[in-house]
Amino acid sequence: MTLGRFGLRKRDYDFPPFRPPSEANSLLLRVTRGCPWNRCTFCSMYKTMKFERRDLEEVLEDISMARELYSDRVQTVFIGDSNSLVLKADELVRILNALYSSFPHIERVTSYARARTIAKKPIEDLRKIYEAGLNRLHVGLETGDRELLKEIDKGATPEELIEAGKKAKQAGFEYSLYVLLGIGGEEKWEQHARGTADVLNQIDPHFIRVRTFVPQPNSSLYDAMEEGRFQPASPETILKETRLLLKELEVTSQFMSDHISNLVPLHGKLPEEKGKMIQLIDEVLKGLQDDVSLKEEMEARRHLTNL
Ligand code: SF4
């Protein structure tokens, strides 16, 4: 079992292999395995895994095992794998009820979810799940640009992304969206920034979290790069793209750069801290012009990080 900060493992406890950095201290609970979509061209996370829903009784057994070990110490829970909302609302409600009755000090339960799944789910179901205690959804937006969404096979249109975001917020969830800087490569950075800002402006999520695209072996975008069909964005381009994204944003979100792949540590509340973040980008862009080794250092980072 891996219980985040408790760092324990037990052979017969099944835990999600991926979780957001903000869930590092959480109890990890797996209700599905893999990704029901599994087609995004940049993603290699679950490529070798066949998607399946776990048996409900097995999940409840995991909760009861965790309760015996850690009951008083669990304050946050992350539910995996990539899209727990594929479960029926009643099933999720049973799991959430078991969590809350097992751990008296829970403050937050979160999960990954796909935008299209949220868009398709009846609002009453979303409300039921929220009211049972799933507080926050982590959703991969990646980009808001229509052409790029198609190219990366995200399986969602800008309209679906917007509908999902609005609906999730309406149901009560805290909404956390992930943007993949550099996913348009050297060629399409500007449309990526503008399209993404446009979708984000219409959703106004609670959190905007940026990650920088690092080509992953075992993904089709990596193959495209190897074959010269995709040119990864340079550090300058990624910074220009981030600058444009920030400039175009008209939201009240928390902007977070909480991932090692990112070139600049940008954190701030929008709109209040927009100017400060843009200024920091400008300083780094200037540094890149003056100092060649800084660029090399940023390029090298690509080889050290993972999605
Ligand atoms: S990015 Fe998310 S939705 Fe796309 S294949 Fe990977 S896990 Fe599935």
Residues whose N, C-alpha, C, O or C-beta is under 5 A from the ligand:
A	BS01	SF4	C35 W37 N38 R39 C40 C43 S82 G140
